[in-house]
Amino acid sequence: MRTSPVARSIRALALLLLASALVAGLGVGSAVAKKPESTVDFWLTVLHNNDGESQVVDAGAGLEDFGGAARFTALVDQLRASATTGPWPQRGAKRGEVMISSGDNFLAGPEFNVGLQDGVPFYDTIAMELIGYDAVALGNHDFDFGPDVLADFLDGYHDPPPYVSANLDFSGEPRLQAYVDAGVLSASTVVRERGESIGVIGLETPNLPFVSSPRNVVVSDDLAAIVQSEVDALEASGVTKIILASHLQNISNEIELVSMVDGVDVVIAGGGDELLANPDDLLIPGDAGVVFGEYPQTATDSDGTSVPVVTTSGDYKYVGRLVVGFDKAGNVVEVDAERSGPVRVATGTCNDTTPCDDTVEPDPQVQARVVDPVVAGLEDLASDVVGTSEVALDGLRGSVRSVETNLGNLVADSQKWWGEQAAASFGVPIPDIALQNGGGIRNNTVIPAGDITALDTFGIAPFPNFISVVPDVPRDQLKEILENTVACTQPADFTVNPLCGSGRFAQVSGLSVEWSASGTGQVLDGDGNVVTAGTRIVSAVLDDGTDLVSGGSVVPGPAVTVATSDFLARGGDQYPFRGLPFTTLGRTYQQTLQSFIEDGLGGLISAADYPEGGEGRIAALP
């Protein structure tokens, strides 16, 4: 609760530009101190998660006893019950709870593809309805299949919860606008709990057009002004308890945003996948080494008030629980540190034989209606062997977004191959090269040598991206495209360029590239125009020996034809194709990868063709 309205109109691009530099000065990590002169009138337990991303079965290989939507639902039910019953440190105060998601509610991948094949309602929709959210923010991945699939996702609800996003305009997408008109999609909502009114404001990343496929959904970057306007409107209607559920991709962005507004009492961040935890919290095995900081983080708003900021790592592995005490005026006067923190989702045994002390039994409805059919669909994909690999294939996120990998080469080769096969029938030139953004390779594992299944191909290439050919790319523009692929490889790049994303790093086919991190990273504006010229690409040479770039300079010559995804051809990940015409070739990149393994390689991925570490297509120079 703020003490005086302060209207602000600070642009969010400046917010994102300064976020990393200012986090250290915000008092991050200290809990909101109790004000001894204030008395808690209402305890609110804020249950939350983010980035569930269709991981509805479990937490993944080796962590089968953790995570999963059925166990998550059972744990949420337990935490809801304990929030309003049982012993409490302060008698006389009312107690309530809310359940909120801060975005990325589904994700392209084998699990979601099972749902797409089986149709509406998608399994993720069923799970979320049974979990019973009070409010849901939208994340970038919720637009990965375009607005129509998001509308299909919403169509699957019997009684949808409020979906909130204050900086999105849906008027250009009739199916989504219909949900706006029906009150399902809105800038904010008010949740009634134990006679109290709790406002929830939603916020989407301004980078949405570059990292997803929103089509005609328009995103505003004026975040601080938008949030302040919503706070003012809620307070004017008598709402004194306000939660911001935002998906800004890194908790430092939410922390910085708090400093630019006042009146927000609690922030739930999303998209960064940070794990916040305290020393006594039980964690998923292996997570102790990746804790970002204490739960909650604390920021200071423009009125000098401390605001708790929370998030969880995704995949239904944790339910976040923040217990805050409000006084009668709606001020947060205490955070219950004992009851606040991440609560892991566990069942079965820990350490192979010992039952987990915090085990929960899966919710039977979610198990039967979501988990079991998804498992059956995955088993079908896993039984479909499409080839054999003589070598382990590196698809780790940290690898494909920073260096050449053999899996990256395989995916890029498949796209060049399909461009060659389909060129005549689609009336396009045969591509000279192919570019695959590392962010589109999603399995985040090293696939061991052995059988490669259809399930593997869906894990590697899950998005609905169609292979496309962009003819006649001028060489100077191709250099700009290549500069974009290495523009966000250094920590300082993310401070200089607020639109940076590591997923733009390219895996390539048909050429070899040398680049140097000592050069200047290219900066583009929102339309793909060069604001700061990049000087990191040292050379680019076609496989036939033709020089495209030499000594950092473009070598004059004929234009180049590029095979890539329609996502990148439209400017995704800021690839500066800038409206060049392109033709899609009738296959997704998953279908193309599977066909290449089966037909292009005859079912064998050889160690000679795809050695570990790659074959020198991309070389990082000093």
Backbone torsions as a table, in degrees:
resi	resn	phi	psi	omega
1	MET	NA	125.4	179.3
2	ARG	-90.9	160.6	-178.1
3	THR	-94.3	-24.4	177.8
4	SER	-150.9	136.6	-180.0
5	PRO	-65.9	135.6	175.8
6	VAL	-129.3	112.1	-179.6
7	ALA	-79.5	131.5	-179.0
8	ARG	-133.4	151.2	-178.9
9	SER	-142.2	46.3	-176.4
10	ILE	-86.3	128.7	-174.8
11	ARG	-67.7	140.9	-177.0
12	ALA	-74.6	-19.8	175.8
13	LEU	-64.6	-36.6	173.8
14	ALA	-65.7	-37.3	175.8
15	LEU	-55.8	-51.4	-176.9
16	LEU	-69.1	-32.5	179.0
17	LEU	-62.7	-38.6	-173.6
18	LEU	-95.0	-7.2	-169.5
19	ALA	-54.7	-53.3	-174.3
20	SER	-62.5	-36.4	-175.9
21	ALA	-72.8	-26.2	-171.7
22	LEU	-101.3	-12.5	-176.2
23	VAL	-54.5	-39.7	-175.1
24	ALA	-61.8	-25.0	-176.8
25	GLY	-94.5	9.1	-172.8
26	LEU	-100.1	6.1	-178.7
27	GLY	74.2	27.7	-176.2
28	VAL	-63.9	136.7	173.7
29	GLY	105.3	-16.2	179.3
30	SER	-93.5	137.4	-178.3
31	ALA	-73.8	155.4	176.3
32	VAL	-65.9	122.4	-176.2
33	ALA	-77.1	145.8	176.0
34	LYS	-70.2	136.1	175.7
35	LYS	-91.7	111.0	-170.6
36	PRO	-62.6	-24.8	-178.4
37	GLU	-82.1	-6.8	-176.1
38	SER	-106.4	150.1	179.5
39	THR	-116.8	133.8	177.9
40	VAL	-70.3	124.6	176.3
41	ASP	-99.8	-26.5	-175.2
42	PHE	-149.0	120.3	174.0
43	TRP	-92.7	124.0	177.7
44	LEU	-115.1	121.3	172.7
45	THR	-92.6	113.1	178.9
46	VAL	-96.0	105.3	173.5
47	LEU	-90.4	138.1	-173.0
48	HIS	-154.8	156.7	167.5
49	ASN	-153.2	172.0	178.1
50	ASN	-154.2	158.8	174.3
51	ASP	57.0	43.5	173.8
52	GLY	-60.5	-38.4	166.1
53	GLU	51.1	39.6	171.9
54	SER	66.3	15.2	178.7
55	GLN	-83.6	64.9	-168.6
56	VAL	-84.5	-15.7	-174.4
57	VAL	-85.3	-59.4	178.6
58	ASP	-163.4	-172.6	-175.0
59	ALA	-82.5	2.1	175.1
60	GLY	113.1	179.6	-176.1
61	ALA	-57.1	129.1	-178.3
62	GLY	85.7	-11.2	-179.4
63	LEU	-126.3	36.3	-175.3
64	GLU	-64.5	-21.3	179.3
65	ASP	-86.3	8.0	-176.9
66	PHE	-131.1	154.2	175.9
67	GLY	72.5	-167.5	-178.7
68	GLY	96.3	142.4	-174.5
69	ALA	-66.9	-33.1	-178.5
70	ALA	-68.7	-43.7	177.8
71	ARG	-69.7	-39.1	179.0
72	PHE	-57.7	-46.0	-180.0
73	THR	-61.1	-44.4	179.4
74	ALA	-62.2	-40.1	179.5
75	LEU	-67.9	-42.0	177.0
76	VAL	-57.7	-42.9	178.7
77	ASP	-60.5	-42.2	178.4
78	GLN	-63.3	-45.1	-177.4
79	LEU	-68.2	-34.5	175.1
80	ARG	-61.7	-45.6	-178.5
81	ALA	-63.8	-42.8	-178.1
82	SER	-71.0	-20.5	179.7
83	ALA	-70.4	-24.9	-174.0
84	THR	-120.6	0.1	177.6
85	THR	-134.1	168.6	177.0
86	GLY	85.1	-177.3	-175.4
87	PRO	-67.0	151.5	-179.8
88	TRP	-147.9	146.0	-172.1
89	PRO	-69.4	-22.5	-174.6
90	GLN	-128.2	112.1	-179.4
91	ARG	-75.1	155.1	174.4
92	GLY	92.5	-17.7	179.8
93	ALA	-89.4	142.5	174.5
94	LYS	-69.9	159.2	-179.5
95	ARG	-135.6	134.8	178.3
96	GLY	-146.5	174.3	-179.9
97	GLU	-148.5	153.5	172.8
98	VAL	-136.7	155.0	177.9
99	MET	-124.0	122.9	-171.2
100	ILE	-134.8	140.0	170.1
101	SER	-107.8	138.7	176.5
102	SER	-106.7	33.5	165.0
103	GLY	107.9	174.4	-170.9
104	ASP	54.7	62.5	-173.9
105	ASN	-82.0	-15.9	169.9
106	PHE	-149.0	165.7	-175.1
107	LEU	-149.9	138.5	173.7
108	ALA	-55.9	134.2	-178.5
109	GLY	167.3	177.8	-176.9
110	PRO	-60.4	-37.6	-179.6
111	GLU	-64.4	-47.7	-179.2
112	PHE	-68.2	-33.6	177.8
113	ASN	-63.7	-32.7	173.9
114	VAL	-60.3	-43.4	178.2
115	GLY	-64.9	-40.1	177.7
116	LEU	-61.3	-40.8	-179.7
117	GLN	-66.6	-36.8	-177.2
118	ASP	-84.9	-17.7	171.2
119	GLY	92.3	178.1	-179.0
120	VAL	-71.0	135.7	0.6
121	PRO	-77.3	137.3	175.8
122	PHE	-65.3	153.3	-178.4
123	TYR	-63.4	-33.3	177.4
124	ASP	-64.3	-38.9	177.9
125	THR	-62.8	-45.4	179.3
126	ILE	-58.8	-46.0	-179.2
127	ALA	-60.6	-46.2	-176.8
128	MET	-66.5	-35.1	177.4
129	GLU	-67.5	-38.4	179.0
130	LEU	-73.0	-30.7	173.7
131	ILE	-63.2	-42.3	174.5
132	GLY	85.1	61.9	179.5
133	TYR	-73.9	145.7	172.9
134	ASP	-87.2	-26.7	176.7
135	ALA	-160.0	147.9	-176.7
136	VAL	-135.8	126.7	172.2
137	ALA	-89.6	157.4	177.8
138	LEU	-95.5	140.0	175.2
139	GLY	-111.1	173.8	-178.7
140	ASN	-63.7	-37.3	-177.5
141	HIS	-69.9	-17.5	177.0
142	ASP	-67.8	-11.8	177.9
143	PHE	-108.3	6.2	-172.7
144	ASP	-62.0	-31.7	179.3
145	PHE	-96.5	8.4	179.2
146	GLY	91.1	167.8	-176.8
147	PRO	-61.8	-30.4	-177.0
148	ASP	-67.8	-40.5	178.2
149	VAL	-70.2	-34.7	173.4
150	LEU	-61.4	-40.5	176.3
151	ALA	-64.3	-40.1	174.9
152	ASP	-59.2	-42.7	178.6
153	PHE	-57.3	-46.0	179.6
154	LEU	-69.4	-33.8	178.8
155	ASP	-59.4	-26.3	-175.7
156	GLY	-73.4	-14.5	178.7
157	TYR	-74.0	144.8	165.3
158	HIS	-79.9	-41.6	-178.7
159	ASP	-141.3	87.2	-172.9
160	PRO	-67.3	143.9	171.9
161	PRO	-74.3	166.5	174.9
162	PRO	-64.7	130.6	171.4
163	TYR	-103.9	125.9	-170.2
164	VAL	-120.0	133.7	174.2
165	SER	-162.2	106.9	-171.5
166	ALA	-79.4	-20.0	-175.2
167	ASN	-107.9	21.3	175.8
168	LEU	-114.8	139.7	175.8
169	ASP	-113.7	115.2	-174.8
170	PHE	-97.2	5.7	-171.1
171	SER	-63.4	-23.0	178.5
172	GLY	-83.3	-1.2	179.3
173	GLU	-125.0	97.9	-171.5
174	PRO	-55.7	-38.0	-178.1
175	ARG	-67.8	-39.5	177.5
176	LEU	-74.4	-36.8	177.5
177	GLN	-60.8	-31.8	176.4
178	ALA	-61.0	-34.6	176.5
179	TYR	-73.0	-30.5	172.4
180	VAL	-63.4	-47.5	-179.0
181	ASP	-62.2	-31.0	179.6
182	ALA	-83.6	-5.0	178.9
183	GLY	85.5	6.1	179.4
184	VAL	-80.4	-44.1	175.0
185	LEU	-97.2	125.5	-178.4
186	SER	-155.2	168.4	177.8
187	ALA	-69.3	-38.6	-179.3
188	SER	-153.2	168.5	177.8
189	THR	-143.6	165.9	176.6
190	VAL	-120.8	121.8	178.4
191	VAL	-98.4	129.7	177.8
192	ARG	-97.1	125.7	-176.8
193	GLU	-145.0	116.7	178.2
194	ARG	53.5	39.8	178.8
195	GLY	80.7	1.1	-180.0
196	GLU	-104.7	149.8	177.6
197	SER	-105.6	124.6	-177.7
198	ILE	-121.2	116.1	178.3
199	GLY	-83.7	139.4	176.9
200	VAL	-128.0	119.8	178.4
201	ILE	-105.0	138.1	177.2
202	GLY	-108.3	153.8	-178.6
203	LEU	-149.2	136.4	-179.1
204	GLU	-110.0	152.2	177.1
205	THR	-62.1	134.1	174.6
206	PRO	-64.1	-16.0	179.3
207	ASN	-78.3	3.4	-174.2
208	LEU	-48.8	-45.5	-177.7
209	PRO	-64.0	-22.4	-176.4
210	PHE	-93.9	-19.2	-174.5
211	VAL	-116.9	-1.9	179.3
212	SER	-148.7	-161.8	-173.1
213	SER	-130.8	67.5	-176.3
214	PRO	-79.0	-6.1	-179.9
215	ARG	53.9	-109.5	-174.7
216	ASN	-97.1	11.2	171.3
217	VAL	-77.6	126.3	-175.6
218	VAL	-100.9	131.8	-179.2
219	VAL	-111.5	136.3	175.7
220	SER	-99.7	145.6	177.8
221	ASP	-102.3	6.3	-176.6
222	ASP	-85.6	61.9	-165.4
223	LEU	-64.5	-48.2	-175.5
224	ALA	-61.7	-45.1	-179.6
225	ALA	-64.0	-39.3	-179.3
226	ILE	-66.1	-46.3	179.3
227	VAL	-62.3	-45.1	-178.8
228	GLN	-61.2	-38.6	178.4
229	SER	-63.1	-41.7	178.6
230	GLU	-67.0	-40.9	177.0
231	VAL	-59.3	-46.7	-179.0
232	ASP	-59.3	-43.6	-178.6
233	ALA	-66.8	-40.9	178.9
234	LEU	-64.4	-44.9	-179.8
235	GLU	-64.6	-36.7	178.5
236	ALA	-63.8	-26.2	178.1
237	SER	-90.1	3.7	176.2
238	GLY	97.3	5.7	179.0
239	VAL	-85.1	121.6	-175.9
240	THR	-111.9	-2.5	179.7
241	LYS	-121.4	115.8	-169.4
242	ILE	-130.3	128.9	178.4
243	ILE	-114.5	134.9	172.5
244	LEU	-104.5	120.3	174.1
245	ALA	-107.4	107.6	-171.8
246	SER	-128.3	157.2	-175.9
247	HIS	-130.0	71.1	-174.0
248	LEU	-98.4	9.4	169.8
249	GLN	79.8	-10.6	178.5
250	ASN	-161.6	128.1	-174.6
251	ILE	-60.1	-24.4	177.5
252	SER	-62.4	-29.7	178.1
253	ASN	-69.1	-40.3	176.5
254	GLU	-66.1	-39.5	179.9
255	ILE	-62.5	-42.4	178.7
256	GLU	-68.4	-37.3	178.4
257	LEU	-59.8	-39.1	179.3
258	VAL	-55.7	-38.2	-176.9
259	SER	-67.3	-13.2	-176.2
260	MET	-102.9	-2.9	-178.6
261	VAL	-134.6	169.2	166.3
262	ASP	-144.3	155.4	-176.3
263	GLY	108.9	-12.3	175.0
264	VAL	-83.9	129.3	-175.9
265	ASP	-95.5	-33.1	-178.0
266	VAL	-143.9	140.9	176.2
267	VAL	-121.7	130.8	172.7
268	ILE	-111.2	111.3	-176.9
269	ALA	-88.3	158.4	178.2
270	GLY	-149.3	160.1	174.5
271	GLY	95.9	-20.0	-179.1
272	GLY	-91.4	-17.1	177.8
273	ASP	61.6	25.1	179.1
274	GLU	-74.5	141.8	174.2
275	LEU	-100.8	115.6	173.2
276	LEU	-99.9	134.2	-177.6
277	ALA	-161.3	159.0	177.0
278	ASN	-114.1	164.3	-168.7
279	PRO	-54.0	-33.4	-175.5
280	ASP	-92.5	1.9	-178.0
281	ASP	-74.7	136.4	173.5
282	LEU	-75.9	129.5	-176.8
283	LEU	-120.2	160.2	172.0
284	ILE	-62.0	139.0	179.3
285	PRO	-51.3	132.1	-179.9
286	GLY	92.7	-11.3	-176.3
287	ASP	-85.0	-14.4	-177.1
288	ALA	-59.6	-29.9	-177.7
289	GLY	-83.8	-1.9	-176.9
290	VAL	-120.9	17.5	179.6
291	VAL	-66.9	127.6	-178.4
292	PHE	-77.6	-38.6	-177.7
293	GLY	175.8	-172.2	-176.5
294	GLU	-70.9	155.1	174.5
295	TYR	-110.3	122.1	-6.0
296	PRO	-84.6	165.1	162.8
297	GLN	-78.3	160.8	-179.6
298	THR	-132.3	131.5	174.9
299	ALA	-119.4	165.2	178.9
300	THR	-115.8	125.5	-177.2
301	ASP	-81.3	-179.7	-174.3
302	SER	-68.7	-14.1	178.2
303	ASP	-98.9	5.8	178.3
304	GLY	85.6	10.9	-177.9
305	THR	-91.8	137.6	176.3
306	SER	-75.6	135.4	-177.7
307	VAL	-128.0	123.6	176.3
308	PRO	-73.0	135.3	179.7
309	VAL	-123.2	125.6	-175.0
310	VAL	-131.5	160.8	172.5
311	THR	-163.0	173.2	173.3
312	THR	-135.0	161.1	164.9
313	SER	-71.3	157.2	-167.9
314	GLY	-90.4	-153.9	174.6
315	ASP	66.9	27.0	178.1
316	TYR	58.7	28.6	-179.9
317	LYS	-86.3	-25.0	-177.7
318	TYR	-139.5	147.4	163.5
319	VAL	-104.1	119.1	174.4
320	GLY	-73.2	141.0	178.7
321	ARG	-135.8	111.4	177.1
322	LEU	-115.6	120.0	-179.4
323	VAL	-107.4	112.3	-177.0
324	VAL	-119.2	143.3	177.6
325	GLY	-106.4	125.8	177.8
326	PHE	-103.6	142.6	170.2
327	ASP	-85.1	-178.9	-175.4
328	LYS	-62.9	-26.8	-179.2
329	ALA	-82.7	-6.2	179.7
330	GLY	92.5	14.9	175.9
331	ASN	-87.6	139.7	171.0
332	VAL	-75.4	115.8	-178.1
333	VAL	-110.7	-8.4	178.8
334	GLU	-160.6	143.7	167.0
335	VAL	-112.3	123.5	179.6
336	ASP	-77.6	97.1	-175.5
337	ALA	-64.6	-32.5	-177.2
338	GLU	-66.5	-37.2	-177.2
339	ARG	-95.6	-7.0	-177.0
340	SER	-96.6	146.0	176.9
341	GLY	145.2	176.1	176.2
342	PRO	-77.1	136.5	177.1
343	VAL	-113.4	115.2	-173.8
344	ARG	-73.7	152.7	179.1
345	VAL	-98.4	110.7	-174.2
346	ALA	-138.0	151.8	172.5
347	THR	-154.8	171.8	177.3
348	GLY	72.5	-135.1	-174.1
349	THR	-114.9	152.7	172.4
350	CYS	-114.0	149.0	-178.5
351	ASN	55.6	37.6	173.3
352	ASP	76.5	-42.9	-172.8
353	THR	-123.3	-25.1	-174.1
354	THR	-88.6	125.1	177.5
355	PRO	-60.4	140.4	176.4
356	CYS	-66.0	132.7	179.4
357	ASP	-63.7	-26.5	-176.1
358	ASP	-104.8	24.8	-174.6
359	THR	-64.8	144.6	172.4
360	VAL	-126.3	147.9	175.4
361	GLU	-86.3	137.2	-177.5
362	PRO	-57.8	143.1	174.3
363	ASP	-62.3	125.1	-173.0
364	PRO	-64.7	-34.2	179.5
365	GLN	-67.6	-46.4	-179.7
366	VAL	-65.9	-38.4	178.6
367	GLN	-60.6	-46.4	-175.2
368	ALA	-75.8	-36.7	-171.4
369	ARG	-95.0	-16.9	-176.4
370	VAL	-124.0	-62.7	-170.7
371	VAL	-64.7	-49.5	-176.0
372	ASP	-60.7	-46.9	178.4
373	PRO	-68.0	-31.7	176.7
374	VAL	-67.7	-42.9	177.7
375	VAL	-59.2	-42.8	179.8
376	ALA	-62.4	-41.5	178.1
377	GLY	-65.5	-39.3	178.2
378	LEU	-66.8	-36.8	179.1
379	GLU	-63.9	-36.4	176.8
380	ASP	-63.3	-44.4	178.8
381	LEU	-65.3	-38.6	-177.8
382	ALA	-69.4	-23.1	-180.0
383	SER	-86.1	-6.7	-178.4
384	ASP	-94.9	93.5	-179.3
385	VAL	-81.3	123.5	-176.8
386	VAL	-107.2	-9.1	180.0
387	GLY	175.1	-178.9	179.9
388	THR	-131.5	141.2	176.4
389	SER	-113.0	133.7	176.1
390	GLU	-80.7	-7.7	-170.8
391	VAL	-140.0	149.4	173.5
392	ALA	-66.3	139.5	-175.2
393	LEU	-110.8	120.1	-173.1
394	ASP	-89.5	109.2	174.7
395	GLY	-118.3	19.2	179.9
396	LEU	-59.2	138.3	-178.8
397	ARG	-52.7	-45.7	-178.4
398	GLY	-66.2	-22.1	179.3
399	SER	-85.0	-55.9	-172.0
400	VAL	-67.7	-15.1	178.8
401	ARG	-98.4	8.4	-177.4
402	SER	-145.4	-25.8	-177.4
403	VAL	-141.8	163.6	172.0
404	GLU	-63.9	137.4	172.4
405	THR	-132.1	160.8	-179.9
406	ASN	-69.1	-32.5	175.9
407	LEU	-69.2	-39.7	175.5
408	GLY	-59.4	-41.3	177.4
409	ASN	-62.7	-40.8	179.9
410	LEU	-61.7	-46.1	-179.0
411	VAL	-65.2	-45.3	179.0
412	ALA	-63.5	-41.3	178.5
413	ASP	-61.2	-37.9	-179.0
414	SER	-62.2	-34.4	-178.2
415	GLN	-75.1	-40.6	175.4
416	LYS	-63.9	-40.8	179.3
417	TRP	-60.8	-46.4	-178.7
418	TRP	-68.4	-34.8	174.2
419	GLY	-59.3	-39.9	177.6
420	GLU	-67.0	-41.9	-177.7
421	GLN	-68.3	-38.3	-170.7
422	ALA	-97.1	-6.0	-172.1
423	ALA	-56.6	-47.3	-175.8
424	ALA	-63.9	-46.1	-176.2
425	SER	-69.8	-24.2	178.7
426	PHE	-100.4	-0.2	175.6
427	GLY	68.0	38.0	179.7
428	VAL	-123.6	159.3	176.4
429	PRO	-66.9	155.5	172.8
430	ILE	-68.5	130.2	-176.5
431	PRO	-68.6	142.7	173.9
432	ASP	-81.0	-36.4	-175.8
433	ILE	-141.7	168.8	172.0
434	ALA	-135.7	145.1	179.2
435	LEU	-128.1	127.3	176.3
436	GLN	-124.1	119.8	178.3
437	ASN	-68.3	138.8	179.8
438	GLY	-60.1	-30.5	179.4
439	GLY	-66.2	-16.7	178.0
440	GLY	-87.7	-3.9	176.0
441	ILE	-98.8	111.0	-160.0
442	ARG	-113.8	-1.3	-172.7
443	ASN	-70.8	-27.3	176.4
444	ASN	53.9	38.8	177.6
445	THR	-143.3	165.9	164.6
446	VAL	-98.3	114.2	-179.6
447	ILE	-79.7	120.4	-176.8
448	PRO	-67.4	158.3	174.4
449	ALA	-57.1	145.1	-178.4
450	GLY	134.0	-156.1	-176.8
451	ASP	-65.0	140.4	172.9
452	ILE	-112.3	126.0	-175.2
453	THR	-109.2	169.0	173.7
454	ALA	-59.6	-34.2	177.5
455	LEU	-61.0	-39.8	176.9
456	ASP	-60.5	-42.5	-177.0
457	THR	-67.1	-35.6	176.2
458	PHE	-68.4	-35.8	177.7
459	GLY	-66.8	-36.9	179.6
460	ILE	-72.7	-45.2	-168.4
461	ALA	-131.0	72.8	-170.4
462	PRO	-88.7	-16.2	-170.2
463	PHE	-77.5	159.5	178.3
464	PRO	-83.6	47.9	-178.4
465	ASN	-92.3	128.2	-177.7
466	PHE	-98.6	140.1	177.9
467	ILE	-66.1	134.9	-175.9
468	SER	-136.1	157.3	175.2
469	VAL	-118.5	127.2	175.7
470	VAL	-108.8	104.2	-179.2
471	PRO	-81.8	160.9	168.6
472	ASP	55.6	51.3	173.6
473	VAL	-84.9	115.6	179.9
474	PRO	-58.4	148.9	-175.2
475	ARG	-63.6	-36.6	179.0
476	ASP	-67.2	-33.9	177.1
477	GLN	-72.8	-35.1	176.1
478	LEU	-62.2	-39.2	176.9
479	LYS	-62.0	-40.4	176.3
480	GLU	-60.9	-39.7	177.6
481	ILE	-63.1	-44.8	178.9
482	LEU	-65.9	-38.1	176.1
483	GLU	-60.6	-37.6	178.2
484	ASN	-61.1	-34.4	-176.1
485	THR	-67.5	-22.1	-179.7
486	VAL	-117.8	18.0	-175.6
487	ALA	-79.1	-16.4	-175.4
488	CYS	-127.7	52.6	-176.9
489	THR	-107.7	-10.9	-177.3
490	GLN	-117.4	147.6	-179.0
491	PRO	-54.0	-38.5	-178.3
492	ALA	-65.9	-23.6	-178.7
493	ASP	-59.7	-34.2	-175.1
494	PHE	-76.1	-18.2	173.8
495	THR	-83.7	-42.0	-179.1
496	VAL	-70.6	-38.2	-173.7
497	ASN	-118.5	104.2	-177.5
498	PRO	-67.3	-13.5	-179.9
499	LEU	-97.6	9.9	-177.0
500	CYS	-62.2	146.9	171.7
501	GLY	-153.3	132.5	-174.9
502	SER	-70.3	-17.7	-177.0
503	GLY	-68.1	-9.3	-177.7
504	ARG	-77.8	-15.1	179.6
505	PHE	-54.7	134.6	-171.1
506	ALA	-102.8	137.4	161.2
507	GLN	-93.4	139.3	-165.9
508	VAL	-126.7	157.5	173.2
509	SER	-140.3	140.6	176.9
510	GLY	90.2	-1.5	178.2
511	LEU	-155.7	166.6	172.4
512	SER	-122.6	145.8	-173.4
513	VAL	-130.4	137.5	168.8
514	GLU	-116.2	134.5	179.7
515	TRP	-141.4	158.2	-178.0
516	SER	-131.2	126.9	178.8
517	ALA	-67.4	-14.8	179.8
518	SER	-74.4	-14.4	177.9
519	GLY	-77.1	173.4	179.0
520	THR	-78.4	133.4	176.4
521	GLY	-77.7	132.0	178.6
522	GLN	-63.7	143.3	173.1
523	VAL	-124.5	129.5	178.8
524	LEU	-114.2	153.9	172.2
525	ASP	-87.4	-175.1	-175.8
526	GLY	-66.4	-15.9	178.6
527	ASP	-100.1	7.3	179.5
528	GLY	82.7	11.7	176.8
529	ASN	-85.3	144.2	-177.0
530	VAL	-75.6	120.6	174.5
531	VAL	-94.3	-43.9	174.0
532	THR	-125.2	122.3	-178.2
533	ALA	-69.1	137.2	176.7
534	GLY	-85.5	147.4	178.1
535	THR	-130.2	29.0	-176.6
536	ARG	-91.7	-27.8	179.9
537	ILE	-77.0	115.2	-177.8
538	VAL	-90.6	-42.7	179.3
539	SER	-151.1	153.1	172.8
540	ALA	-145.6	124.0	-173.2
541	VAL	-132.0	128.1	174.8
542	LEU	-65.9	159.1	-179.4
543	ASP	-60.9	-23.7	178.6
544	ASP	-86.1	6.7	177.0
545	GLY	95.2	-2.2	-179.1
546	THR	-71.5	125.2	177.6
547	ASP	-80.5	127.8	173.6
548	LEU	-102.4	-39.4	176.6
549	VAL	-134.5	134.0	178.7
550	SER	-140.9	129.8	-179.3
551	GLY	60.3	27.5	179.6
552	GLY	85.6	-3.3	-177.8
553	SER	-112.9	146.9	178.0
554	VAL	-70.6	133.2	175.5
555	VAL	-90.5	118.8	-178.0
556	PRO	-57.9	145.1	179.7
557	GLY	165.6	-175.9	-177.1
558	PRO	-61.3	155.5	175.7
559	ALA	-66.1	166.8	-174.0
560	VAL	-118.8	143.6	175.9
561	THR	-101.2	130.6	-172.2
562	VAL	-118.4	130.6	167.9
563	ALA	-95.6	134.1	-179.3
564	THR	-162.4	-170.3	176.2
565	SER	-89.3	155.5	175.9
566	ASP	-63.5	-27.0	176.8
567	PHE	-59.3	-48.3	179.7
568	LEU	-72.2	-37.7	-179.6
569	ALA	-62.2	-26.8	178.0
570	ARG	-87.1	2.4	177.9
571	GLY	102.0	9.4	176.2
572	GLY	-60.5	148.6	-175.1
573	ASP	54.0	27.0	177.3
574	GLN	61.3	22.7	174.8
575	TYR	-63.7	118.0	-169.9
576	PRO	-82.5	60.0	172.0
577	PHE	-72.3	-24.0	171.7
578	ARG	50.4	50.6	172.0
579	GLY	81.5	9.1	175.3
580	LEU	-58.4	138.4	-179.6
581	PRO	-65.8	144.3	178.0
582	PHE	-144.2	161.6	-179.7
583	THR	-124.8	127.1	174.9
584	THR	-82.9	148.8	-169.6
585	LEU	-110.7	23.2	167.2
586	GLY	80.1	4.6	179.1
587	ARG	-136.7	143.0	171.5
588	THR	-73.8	166.6	179.9
589	TYR	-71.7	-22.6	172.6
590	GLN	-69.5	-47.2	178.1
591	GLN	-60.5	-38.8	179.9
592	THR	-66.2	-43.7	178.9
593	LEU	-62.0	-44.8	-179.5
594	GLN	-63.9	-43.4	179.5
595	SER	-64.9	-37.8	179.6
596	PHE	-63.4	-42.9	178.7
597	ILE	-63.8	-45.7	-175.8
598	GLU	-72.2	-46.5	-170.8
599	ASP	-103.9	-46.9	-177.7
600	GLY	-67.2	-35.6	-179.0
601	LEU	-107.5	1.6	-179.7
602	GLY	63.9	26.6	176.5
603	GLY	85.5	2.7	-176.6
604	LEU	-124.7	119.8	171.2
605	ILE	-96.1	105.1	-170.9
606	SER	-88.1	151.7	176.3
607	ALA	-67.3	-27.3	178.8
608	ALA	-69.2	-40.0	-178.7
609	ASP	-81.4	-30.3	-175.0
610	TYR	-132.8	64.6	-178.6
611	PRO	-65.6	153.5	175.8
612	GLU	-58.5	136.3	-177.9
613	GLY	85.6	-2.8	-179.9
614	GLY	84.2	-175.1	-174.7
615	GLU	-123.2	21.7	175.5
616	GLY	89.6	20.3	178.1
617	ARG	-69.2	-32.4	-178.8
618	ILE	-123.6	120.6	-179.4
619	ALA	-120.8	125.5	176.2
620	ALA	-93.1	117.2	179.7
621	LEU	-92.4	163.6	177.1
622	PRO	-59.3	NA	NA
